[in-house]
Amino acid sequence: MTTTHHPAAHHPAAHHPATPSPFTQPKAVWAVAFACVISFMGIGLVDPILPAISSQLNATPSQVTLLFTSYLLVTAVAMLGTGWVSSRIGAKRTLVVGLGIIVVFAALAGASNSIGAIVGFRAGWGLGNALFIATSLAVIVGSASGGFSGAIIQYESALGVGIATGPLVGGLLGTVSFRGPFFGVAVLMFIALVASATLVPATPKPTARSSVLEPLTALRHRALRNTSITGLLYNWGFFTILGYAPFLMKLSAIKLGFVFFGWGLLVAAFSVFVAPWLRARVGTPRTLYANLTAIAAVLAVIGVWANDPGVVIVAVIVSGAFVGINNTLVTTAVMSIAPVPRPVASATYGFVRFFGGGLAPYVAGLLAEHLNVHVPYVLGAVVVLAGVFVLATVHHELDAADEEETRAVSQGRAAAQAAVTDVPTNAEEAVLAEAAEREDARS
C-alpha cells in the first residue's frame, strides 16, 4: 500500500515526537556557552573592587574607571577586525585565540601593582573579548540542536547568567584581594579554552574574505547608523551607572557584589522574558521610547540623590530591568533593519555602541572630581533622552521589521492549522500536528 505524502508529514512535529529543549545540546555548545558566561562575567566583575583598587593603589576614581574605558574602547575598535580575522582562520580558531588572549591578560592584570598596568592589561583583555564575542554566537548557532531559536536562547541565557554572577563572583573574590577576580577569570577562561579546543568541531575557513572596512562602510545606511547611535547614547547612560555608582554606595566589596547581583538578575530576566513580550504587544519603537525615558529618569534620580547611598542602591538595582529590555530590543532592531549581512551589522553596532560605554565612566569620574557627583548622572539622563529622538528617525523601519516578523509567525500558524484540517497520513501525525499548533499558539 502506498502512503500518500501530506503537509503534516513535513511539519517539524511529524519528525520529532517532542520539541527538543534548547538546553539539550551537544557538548560543543555547552563548552562555548560556559565560555560566554565567563566572558560576560568580565563586564561587571570589576564593579565590586573599584573602591578597593582605588584605595590600595592610591588611584583616583577617574583613573580606576579607565578599567572600563580601556576594555570597551579596545573591544570597539577590535570589532572592526574580527570579521577579517575569522574569514581567514575560521570561527573555531578565532574563538580559541580570543580565549587565550583573555587568559593571558586577565592573569597579567591580577599580577600588576599599578593602576596603569591594570588598565593596559584590561585593554588586551578587550582585544581577546572582541575576537571571542564576535564568533561565539556563530559557533553556537552552527552546533546547536533546535535550530536558530534554540541557539539564541542558549546564548541569551549565558549572557544573563554571566552578567548576573559576574559582580557576585567579583565581590566574593574581592574580599580576599582586588587581584582575586582577575586571577579567577584567568582560571575559568583557561578551563573554557581547553573545553572549546577539544569539544568544538573544526570549522572550515569561509570561502569569501571580509574587509576591515565593511563595518565602517555599512554606516552609510541611515537605519543602521541611527540605530547604532541610539545604542551609543544609551550605553553612555548604562556605563555611567555601572562604572561610577560603586563609589557612591560606600559598601564593602561583597555588599557591592550582592547589589550588582540583584541588578544582573533583573537584566537577565527582563532581557530573556519581558523584552520579547513587550515587542510582540507594544512594538519595538514604542517600547524603546518608554524604556529609554525610564533609564533617563533613573539617571536623574541618582543625579539628584547622589549623596544618599540608599537611593543610589535601589536606583541601580531597578535600572537592571530597563537595561535588560534595552539590550535585547536595540540589538534585535539592529539585526532586523540592517541592509547588510548580520555579522557586518553586529560589528558595526558593537564598534559604535562600545565607544559610548568606554568613554562614559571616565568622563563621569572627571566630572565628579572637578565639579560634583551630581553632574555625571544629569548629563547621562540628557544623553539617553537624546537617544529617543535619534531612534524616532527610524520609527518606520522598526515598525516594518515588527510587521514582517508578525507575518512570519502568522504563516507558521497557518501551516500548522493546515496540517490539522487536512487529512493526515495516520493518527499519530494528527496528534503531533495538533500539539504543534497548540504550542505555536502559546508562543
N, C-alpha and C positions, 0 to 999 in steps of 0.2 A: 504494500500500500504506500502510495506516495504522499509524503507530508507536504502540505501547502505552506509556503512561506507567508508570513504575516508580519505586519508592522510591529506587533508586540514582540516578535522574536528578535527584533533589532533594538528593542528597548533595553537600556543597561540592566534593568532589574531582571530581565529574562535570562541573562547570562550569569548574574551574581545573586544568589538567593538572598543575601543580606547586604545592605550597603556597607562597604568596608569603613571601619573607623579611621579617621585621619591620623589617629595615634597608633595604628597598627602599621608600622613602617619597616622597611629594610634597615639593616644596621648602618648603612652608609648615611641614611637620613638622620638617624639618631646621633651619629658622630658629628655631623655638621650642625645639627640643632644644638648640641651641647656646646660646640664652639661659638655658636651665635649667642647663647645665654651668657657665656663669659665675656664675649666682645661687648654686648650691650651693658653688662655689669660695669664695664670700664667707664661708661658715661657718668654714672653717679657715684662711682666707687670713692672718688677723692673728696666728695662733699663733706663727709663727717670729719675728715682730717685736715681741712683747710685751716681752721684756727690753730690746730696743733702744729702744723708746718710753719705757720706764721710766727708763733711764739718760740719754737725750738730752733728755727733757723734765722731768727731776727729779721723776718721779711715783712714788708707792709702788705695789707690786704690786696692792693692792686698788683703787687708782684706775685702773690700767690694765685690770683685769678688767671695769671698767664698760663697756669696748668691747663685751663680750658682753652685759652686762646691759641697756644701753640698746637695743641692736639687737633682742634677743629679747623684752624686755618690750613694746616698741612693736609688734613683729610680733604678739605675743599679743593685745594689745588691738585692733589693727587688723583681725585676723582676724574680729572680730565684725561689722565693717562692709563686708567685701569682697563679701558677697552682696548687700547693699543697693546698693552701687555698680554691680556688674556687671549687676544686674537692671534698672538704669536707663540705662546707657550701652552695654551689650553687652560680651561677653567680649574681643573684639579691642581695643576702646578701653581697657578696664581693664588689659589686658596692656601696651599701649603706654605708658599713663600710669605704670604701675608701673616699667617700664624707664626712662622719662625721669626719674623721681624718683631712682632708684638712680644714674644717671649724674651728676646734679647733686650729690647729697650725697656720693658717693664722691670726686668731684673736690674738693669743699669740704673734706672730711676730709684729703685729701692736701696741701692748701694751708695747713692750720692749723698754728699754732705753740704751741698749748697743749693739754694733755690734756682740759681741759673742753670746748674747741671740738670736738675729735675725737669725744669721747663724744656730744656733742649732734648732730653730723652723722651719726654712726652710727645714732642714733635715727631721723633722717629716712630713712636708708638702710633701716631696718627697716620703715618705712611702705611704701616702694616694694616691698620684698621681699614683704610680705603681699599686696599687690594682684597681684603677679606670680604667686606660687606658688599662689594661690587659683584662678587662671584658666588657668595654663599647661597643666595636665593636661586640663582640659576642651577646650581648643583642640586639643591633640594628638589626643585621642580623636575629636573631630569631623572631623579632617583626615586621620587615619592610614588606610593600607590594612592589610588583615589583621585588621580588627575590633578589639575592645576589648583582647584579649590582646596583639596586636601593639603597640598604643599603650602598654600598661603596660610591656612590655619596653623600648620606646624610652625611656619616662620613667625607669624604674629604671636603665637604662644611663647616661642623662645624669646622674642623681643620683650614681651610683657614680664616674663619671669626674670629676665636679665635686668631690666630697668627697676623692678621691684626689689630684687635681692641685692643689687649692687651696693646701695647705701648701707644696708644692714650688715653685709659682709665687711664693708669698709669700716663701719663703726666697731664691729667686734674685733677685727684685727688691729684697728687703730688704737684700741685700749692698751695694747701691748706696746706698739710703737707706730709712728707715722709711716715707717717702712713696711709694716706688715701687709697692707693692701697691695702694694706694688709686687712684693715677693709672692703673695697669694695668687695674683693674676698670672705671674710668670709660671708658677707650678701648674695651675689649672689649664692654661693655654698650651703648655707642653703636653699635657695629657690629651687635650683636644687635637694637637698636632699629630701625635702618634696614632690616635684613633682615625683621623681623617686620612692620613697617609696609607694606613693599612686597610681600612674598610671602604673607602670611597673608590669606586672603579675608575680606571683611567679614562679621561675624556679626550676625544680627538681634537686636534687643532682646527679652528674654524677655517673654512675654505677662503673666506674673504677677510682681509686685514683692515682693522679700524684705524682711523686717523685721530690724532690728538685734538685736531681742530673741530671734529664733528660736534662735540657738546657745545662749543662756542658758536659755531655757525647756526646751530639749532635755535639760538636766542633771537634769530631774525624773525621767528614765528611769534606773533604777538601773544597768542593764547598761552604758549609755553612760557614766554618771557614774563608776562604779567602774573601768572600763577606762581612762578618761581620767586618773583619779587615779593609776592604776598608771603611766601614761605620765609624769606629773609627777614621781613618785618616782624612776623610772628616769632621767629627764632630769637630775634633781639630781645623781646619781652620774656620768652621762655628761659633763656640763659642768664638774663638779669636776675630772675628769681633763683635759678639753680646755682649760679656762680657766686652771688654775693649774700644771699639771705642767711647762710650759716653764720656769718659774722654778727648778724642782728639778733640771733636767737639766744646766744650766750649759754649754750649747752655743752655737755661733755660729748666726746666722740660717739659713744654708744647711744646716748639720747638723740643726737643728731641722726644717727643711723636709723632709729625707730621712726623719727619724724619723716624722713625721706622714704622709708619703707612703706609707711601709710600712703604717702604721695604716690609711690610707684604702683601700689595695688590699685589705686583709682585710675592711674594711667593705663594699666593693663586691662582692667575690667571695661572701662569706657571705650577703649580702642577696639577691643575684640567684639563686644556685645552691643554697646549703645550706639556707637557711630554708624554701623550698617543699618540699624533700626531707624535712626533719625533720617538717614539718607533716603531710605525707602518711603518714608511717610511725609517728610517735610521737603526733601530735596537738598542737594549739596549746597547751592549758593545761599539759601535762606538759613540753613543750619550753621554755615560758616560765618555769616554776618552776625548772628546772635552769639556764636561761640567766641569769635574774636572780640566782640564787645564785652563779653563776660571776662575774658582774660585781661582786657584793659582795665576793667573795674577792679579785679583782684590786685593788679599792679598799683592802681590808685589807692586802694585800701592800705597796702603795705607802705606806700609813699607817705600817706598821712599819719599812720601809726607806726612808723619805722622804729620808734624808741620803745614800743611795747612788745616784748618778746612773745607774749601770749597771742596777740593778734597776728603777729607775723607767722607763728607756728600754724595756727588754724588756716590762715590765708594760703600758705604754701601747700598744705595738705589738700585743701579744696581745689587748688589750681590743677591738681593732677587729673581731675575729671575733664576739665576743658582741654588740657594738654593731650589727653588720650583721644578725644574726639577730633581734635585738630590734626594730630599726627596721621590718623587714618584717612580723613577726608581730603586733606590737601594733597597727600601722596596719591590717593586714588584719582583726584581731579587731574593731577599732572599726567598720570598714566592714561587717563581717559581722553583728554583733549589734545595731547601732543601729536602733531602731524609727522612725527619721526619715530623710528624703532624704539621700543621700550628701554633697551639698555642705554641708548643715547639720551632719551628723556630723563632717565634716572640719574645719569652722570651730570647732565645739565642742572637738574634740580638740586642735586647734592652740592655741586660746585657753588651755586648761588646762595642757597639757604645756610650752608655752614659758615659763610662769611658773617652773616648776622649773628649766629651763635658764637663764633670765635671772638668777635670784637666786643660784644656786649658786656661780658663780665669785666674785662679790663677797663673799659670806659666807665662802668659802674664804680669800680674801685677808685679811679682817678677823680670822678665827680664827688664821691663821698669824702675823699681826703681833702680836696681843695674847696668844696662848697659845703655840702652836708649830706647825710644819708637819705634824705627825702628825695633829692633831685633825680637820682638814677631811676627810681620807680615811677616818678611822674613822667619823666622822659620816655620810659618804657611803655607807659599807658598811651601816650600820644603816638608813638611809633606803631604800636599794634593797631590802634584805631585807623591809622593811615592805611593799613592793610585792607580794611573793609572797603575803602574807596578804590584801591587798586583792583581788588577782586571783582568789584562791580563792573569793571570794564570787560570782563569775560563771562558775565552772567548768562548770556545767550548760549555760549558754548557749553557751559556747565549744565544748563537745563537740557540741551540737546543730548549730551552724554548720558544723563539720567534717563531720558526718554528711550534712548537706544537700548539701555540695559533692561528697562521695563518691557520693551518689545521682545527682547531675547528671552526673558523669563516667561512671558505670555506664550511665546511659541513653544517653549519647553512643556508648559502645562497643556497646551493644545495637543501636542504629540502624545502625552500621557493619556489624555481623555480619549483620543482616537484609538489607542491601544486597548482601552477598556470597552468602548462602544462597538468596535468591530469584533468579529468572532475570532477569538484566539485559537491557536493550534491545539491547545489542550487546556485542561482545567488549571493545571499548575501555573501556566503562563497568565491566565486570567487573574489568579490571586496575586501574582507578582506585579502585574501591571496596575491593579487596584492599589496595592501597597505603595508602589512608586508614585502614583497620583496623589495619594493622601500625604505622603512625605513631602512631595513638591509643594502641595498647597500649604502645608505647615511652614515651609521655609519662606 
